Amino acid sequence: MSEQHRSGSGATPSGSGQGHGHSHLHGSDDIIPRDLHFDIAGNARRHWFGGDLIKTVLVDGLSIFLPEGERFFIRSLKHYASKLQDRELAKEINGYAVQEAFHTREHEEYNKAMAGLGYDVDEMEKPVRFILGKVTKPVHRLAITCAIEHLTATFSSMTLRHPDLLADAAPAYRRLWMWHALEELEHKAVAIDVFNEAMKDHSRWERYITRVTAMNGTIIPFLIIFLRNVPIYARADGVKTGVRFWLRFFWIVTVSPGFWRLCMLQFLRYYLPGFDPRNADDDELIRKGRAWLAADMPGGRAAPGGGSGPAPDGNPAGLAT
């Protein structure tokens, strides 16, 4: 959806913002919570990503942000759930909340397993808790949620477009990240749809400035915290992060395989006026992700009712009734 109010029966999957509004590319029936367990604790290992510390910290470093971040997302959308006139969007929040609840649970277990290997997870999580705890105004929380959801959707699109990137990852870890990537794409537009609905009485310019300012206020602390955590992580492996370490780190993220480079164009679309998070290949990526998950985890299933289940902090998933 663009920054215009959502209406009509079509969707423009580009960032052009053409037309008078966009409807759902994916509705609430397309958001499928899957109550899956990956037993990272039982399969925990160092350098699980091809035996490479740098590749592993690039992914483990993302998990550091997720439990606290996902609780933040749910609280942000819960504030607006009962205020929405768009009942289809309210239903989408329900599915979103259950997916994020399961993500929170699995990444809490993931981070506990990381700590069990000797990594100082509490020290790495500390600045995440501090910064998110400082955001109290509902519209700011919502705008930051939109920004972080765009980051996670960008990483997830890369993962599903290039599944070979995880070919040498340990199976339990690969399954968790492919599952997470799939569900992030299924609910990628919910937060910004809620933002546009909540801000519909504001001008396009105000919506744009609020959204972009939130992204700037998100991406800079994210990078600072992420890069600050890399030496903390490496220290547990007895590795010093000198010049050669950082040269190889930036080679991996920008050149080969170029994890961050592969994300850059999609990330920058967020700065377009009329940005819409939906991409033309989303449906195909979701189909591929679902097929991969069904083949690799045949025991996978949706949560009962497709949208019921516990959310973090003891909140029911049915946030909007």
C-alpha positions as CSV (number, residue, x, y, z in Angstrom):
1,M,0.0,0.0,0.0
2,S,1.2,3.5,-0.7
3,E,1.0,6.3,1.8
4,Q,-2.5,7.0,0.5
5,H,-5.5,5.5,2.2
6,R,-6.0,1.9,1.2
7,S,-9.0,1.3,-1.1
8,G,-9.8,-0.3,-4.4
9,S,-9.3,-3.9,-5.5
10,G,-5.8,-3.9,-6.8
11,A,-2.3,-3.5,-5.7
12,T,0.7,-1.7,-7.3
13,P,3.7,-3.7,-6.3
14,S,6.1,-0.9,-6.9
15,G,7.2,2.0,-4.9
16,S,5.8,4.5,-7.3
17,G,2.6,5.3,-5.3
18,Q,0.6,5.6,-8.5
19,G,-3.1,5.4,-8.3
20,H,-5.5,6.4,-5.6
21,G,-4.8,3.6,-3.1
22,H,-3.9,0.0,-2.8
23,S,-5.6,-3.0,-1.2
24,H,-4.1,-6.1,0.2
25,L,-1.8,-8.1,-1.9
26,H,-1.9,-10.6,0.9
27,G,-4.9,-10.8,3.1
28,S,-5.4,-12.3,6.6
29,D,-5.9,-15.7,5.1
30,D,-2.4,-15.5,3.7
31,I,-0.8,-14.9,7.1
32,I,-0.3,-18.5,8.4
33,P,1.2,-18.9,11.9
34,R,3.1,-22.1,12.1
35,D,3.9,-23.5,15.6
36,L,7.2,-25.0,14.8
37,H,10.1,-26.0,17.1
38,F,13.6,-26.1,15.7
39,D,15.5,-27.4,18.8
40,I,18.4,-25.0,18.3
41,A,19.4,-25.8,22.0
42,G,19.8,-29.5,21.1
43,N,21.7,-28.7,17.9
44,A,23.7,-25.6,19.1
45,R,27.2,-25.3,17.7
46,R,29.7,-22.6,17.0
47,H,30.4,-21.5,13.5
48,W,27.3,-23.3,12.2
49,F,27.4,-21.3,9.0
50,G,29.9,-23.2,6.9
51,G,32.4,-23.3,9.7
52,D,32.9,-19.5,9.2
53,L,32.8,-17.2,12.3
54,I,32.0,-14.1,10.2
55,K,29.1,-15.6,8.3
56,T,27.8,-17.0,11.6
57,V,28.0,-13.7,13.5
58,L,26.2,-12.0,10.6
59,V,23.2,-14.2,11.2
60,D,23.5,-14.7,15.0
61,G,23.8,-11.0,15.3
62,L,20.3,-10.5,13.8
63,S,18.8,-12.9,16.4
64,I,20.2,-10.6,19.2
65,F,17.6,-8.0,18.1
66,L,14.6,-10.2,17.6
67,P,13.0,-11.3,20.9
68,E,12.9,-7.7,22.3
69,G,12.1,-6.3,18.8
70,E,9.2,-8.7,18.2
71,R,7.6,-7.9,21.5
72,F,8.0,-4.2,20.6
73,F,6.2,-4.8,17.3
74,I,3.2,-6.6,18.8
75,R,2.8,-3.9,21.4
76,S,3.0,-1.2,18.7
77,L,0.2,-2.7,16.6
78,K,-1.9,-3.8,19.5
79,H,-2.3,-0.1,20.5
80,Y,-4.1,0.5,17.2
81,A,-5.9,-2.8,16.7
82,S,-9.2,-1.8,18.3
83,K,-9.2,1.7,16.7
84,L,-9.2,0.5,13.1
85,Q,-12.2,0.8,10.9
86,D,-10.7,-1.6,8.4
87,R,-11.7,-5.0,9.9
88,E,-9.7,-7.0,7.4
89,L,-6.6,-5.1,8.5
90,A,-7.6,-5.8,12.1
91,K,-7.7,-9.5,11.3
92,E,-4.3,-9.3,9.7
93,I,-2.9,-8.0,13.0
94,N,-4.2,-11.2,14.7
95,G,-2.2,-13.4,12.3
96,Y,0.8,-11.1,12.5
97,A,0.8,-11.2,16.3
98,V,0.7,-15.0,16.5
99,Q,3.5,-15.3,13.9
100,E,5.6,-12.9,15.9
101,A,4.8,-14.7,19.2
102,F,6.2,-17.9,17.7
103,H,9.2,-16.1,16.4
104,T,9.9,-14.6,19.8
105,R,9.8,-18.0,21.4
106,E,12.1,-19.6,19.0
107,H,14.6,-16.7,19.0
108,E,14.6,-16.7,22.8
109,E,15.6,-20.3,22.7
110,Y,18.1,-19.6,20.0
111,N,19.7,-16.8,22.0
112,K,19.8,-19.0,25.1
113,A,21.6,-21.7,23.1
114,M,24.1,-19.0,21.9
115,A,24.7,-18.0,25.6
116,G,25.2,-21.7,26.4
117,L,28.1,-21.8,23.9
118,G,29.8,-19.0,25.9
119,Y,28.7,-15.9,24.0
120,D,27.8,-12.9,26.1
121,V,24.2,-12.6,24.8
122,D,23.0,-10.4,27.7
123,E,25.7,-7.8,27.0
124,M,24.8,-7.8,23.3
125,E,21.0,-7.5,24.0
126,K,21.4,-4.7,26.5
127,P,21.5,-1.7,24.1
128,V,18.5,-3.2,22.2
129,R,16.4,-3.2,25.3
130,F,17.6,0.3,26.3
131,I,16.9,1.9,22.9
132,L,13.5,0.3,22.3
133,G,12.5,1.1,25.9
134,K,13.0,4.8,25.2
135,V,10.3,4.9,22.5
136,T,7.0,5.6,24.2
137,K,4.8,7.7,21.8
138,P,2.5,5.3,20.0
139,V,2.9,6.8,16.5
140,H,6.7,6.7,16.9
141,R,6.6,3.1,18.0
142,L,4.5,2.3,15.0
143,A,6.8,4.2,12.6
144,I,9.9,2.4,14.0
145,T,8.0,-0.9,13.7
146,C,7.5,-0.1,10.0
147,A,11.2,0.6,9.6
148,I,12.3,-2.6,11.3
149,E,9.8,-4.7,9.5
150,H,11.2,-3.3,6.2
151,L,14.7,-4.4,7.3
152,T,13.5,-7.9,8.2
153,A,11.4,-8.2,5.0
154,T,14.5,-7.1,3.0
155,F,16.7,-9.7,4.6
156,S,13.9,-12.3,4.2
157,S,13.4,-11.5,0.5
158,M,17.2,-12.0,-0.1
159,T,17.0,-15.3,1.8
160,L,14.2,-16.7,-0.3
161,R,15.5,-15.3,-3.6
162,H,18.9,-16.8,-2.9
163,P,18.3,-20.0,-0.8
164,D,21.8,-21.2,-1.9
165,L,23.3,-18.6,0.4
166,L,22.3,-20.9,3.3
167,A,23.4,-24.1,1.6
168,D,26.3,-24.7,3.9
169,A,24.4,-23.8,7.1
170,A,23.7,-26.4,9.7
171,P,20.2,-27.9,9.1
172,A,18.4,-26.7,12.3
173,Y,19.6,-23.2,11.8
174,R,18.8,-23.2,8.0
175,R,15.2,-24.4,8.7
176,L,14.6,-21.7,11.4
177,W,15.8,-18.9,9.2
178,M,13.9,-20.1,6.1
179,W,10.7,-20.4,8.2
180,H,11.3,-16.9,9.6
181,A,11.9,-15.5,6.2
182,L,8.7,-17.0,4.8
183,E,6.5,-15.6,7.6
184,E,8.1,-12.2,7.4
185,L,7.1,-12.0,3.7
186,E,3.6,-13.1,4.6
187,H,3.0,-10.2,7.0
188,K,5.5,-7.7,5.6
189,A,2.8,-5.0,4.7
190,V,0.7,-5.2,7.9
191,A,2.7,-2.6,9.9
192,I,2.8,0.0,7.2
193,D,-0.9,-0.5,6.4
194,V,-1.6,0.2,10.0
195,F,0.6,3.2,9.9
196,N,-1.2,4.6,6.8
197,E,-4.5,4.0,8.4
198,A,-3.5,5.6,11.7
199,M,-2.0,8.6,9.8
200,K,-4.7,9.0,7.2
201,D,-5.8,12.4,8.5
202,H,-2.2,13.7,8.1
203,S,-0.8,15.0,4.8
204,R,1.3,12.8,2.5
205,W,4.2,15.0,3.4
206,E,3.8,14.4,7.1
207,R,3.4,10.7,6.6
208,Y,6.5,10.6,4.5
209,I,8.6,12.7,7.0
210,T,7.5,10.6,9.9
211,R,8.2,7.3,8.1
212,V,11.7,8.3,6.8
213,T,12.7,10.0,10.0
214,A,11.9,6.8,11.8
215,M,14.0,4.8,9.4
216,N,17.0,7.1,9.8
217,G,16.5,6.8,13.6
218,T,16.5,3.0,13.3
219,I,19.1,2.1,10.8
220,I,21.9,4.1,12.4
221,P,21.5,2.6,15.9
222,F,21.0,-0.8,14.3
223,L,24.3,-0.6,12.5
224,I,26.1,0.8,15.5
225,I,24.8,-1.9,17.9
226,F,25.4,-4.7,15.3
227,L,29.0,-3.7,14.6
228,R,29.6,-3.1,18.4
229,N,28.4,-6.6,19.1
230,V,30.7,-8.3,16.5
231,P,33.9,-8.0,18.7
232,I,32.0,-9.1,21.8
233,Y,30.9,-12.2,19.9
234,A,34.3,-12.9,18.4
235,R,35.9,-12.6,21.8
236,A,34.1,-15.7,23.0
237,D,36.0,-17.6,20.2
238,G,39.3,-16.1,21.2
239,V,39.4,-14.1,17.9
240,K,40.8,-10.6,17.8
241,T,39.0,-8.2,15.5
242,G,41.9,-6.4,13.8
243,V,42.3,-4.9,10.4
244,R,42.3,-8.3,8.6
245,F,39.2,-9.4,10.3
246,W,37.3,-6.2,9.4
247,L,38.5,-6.3,5.8
248,R,37.2,-9.8,5.4
249,F,34.0,-8.9,7.2
250,F,33.2,-6.1,4.8
251,W,34.3,-8.2,1.8
252,I,31.7,-10.8,2.8
253,V,28.9,-8.3,3.3
254,T,29.6,-6.2,0.2
255,V,31.4,-8.4,-2.4
256,S,31.2,-12.2,-2.0
257,P,28.6,-13.4,-1.2
258,G,27.6,-9.8,-0.6
259,F,24.7,-10.3,1.9
260,W,24.2,-6.5,2.5
261,R,24.9,-5.6,-1.2
262,L,22.0,-8.0,-2.2
263,C,19.7,-6.1,0.1
264,M,20.6,-2.5,-0.8
265,L,18.2,-1.7,-3.6
266,Q,15.2,-3.1,-1.8
267,F,16.2,-1.3,1.4
268,L,16.5,2.1,-0.4
269,R,13.0,1.8,-1.8
270,Y,11.8,2.8,1.6
271,Y,12.9,6.4,0.9
272,L,10.6,6.7,-2.1
273,P,7.5,8.9,-1.7
274,G,4.5,6.6,-1.9
275,F,6.6,3.5,-0.9
276,D,4.7,0.2,-1.0
277,P,6.4,-2.8,0.6
278,R,4.9,-5.3,-1.8
279,N,7.2,-6.5,-4.5
280,A,6.1,-8.0,-7.8
281,D,7.8,-11.4,-6.9
282,D,6.4,-11.7,-3.4
283,D,3.7,-14.3,-4.3
284,E,6.3,-16.4,-6.1
285,L,8.8,-16.2,-3.2
286,I,6.0,-17.1,-0.7
287,R,5.0,-20.1,-2.9
288,K,8.6,-21.3,-3.1
289,G,9.1,-20.7,0.7
290,R,6.0,-22.7,1.5
291,A,7.0,-25.6,-0.8
292,W,10.5,-25.7,0.7
293,L,9.1,-25.7,4.2
294,A,6.6,-28.5,3.4
295,A,9.4,-30.6,1.9
296,D,12.0,-30.0,4.6
297,M,9.6,-30.0,7.6
298,P,6.6,-32.2,6.7
299,G,5.4,-32.0,10.3
300,G,4.9,-28.2,10.0
301,R,1.4,-27.0,10.6
302,A,-0.5,-23.8,11.1
303,A,-1.6,-22.8,14.6
304,P,-5.1,-23.9,15.5
305,G,-7.6,-21.7,13.7
306,G,-4.8,-20.1,11.7
307,G,-4.6,-17.2,14.0
308,S,-5.0,-18.2,17.6
309,G,-2.4,-18.8,20.2
310,P,-0.4,-17.0,22.9
311,A,1.4,-13.8,22.3
312,P,4.3,-12.5,24.3
313,D,3.7,-10.8,27.6
314,G,0.6,-13.0,28.2
315,N,-1.5,-11.1,25.6
316,P,-3.9,-13.1,23.6
317,A,-3.3,-13.2,19.9
318,G,-6.8,-12.0,19.2
319,L,-5.9,-8.4,19.6
320,A,-8.7,-7.1,17.4
321,T,-12.3,-8.4,17.7
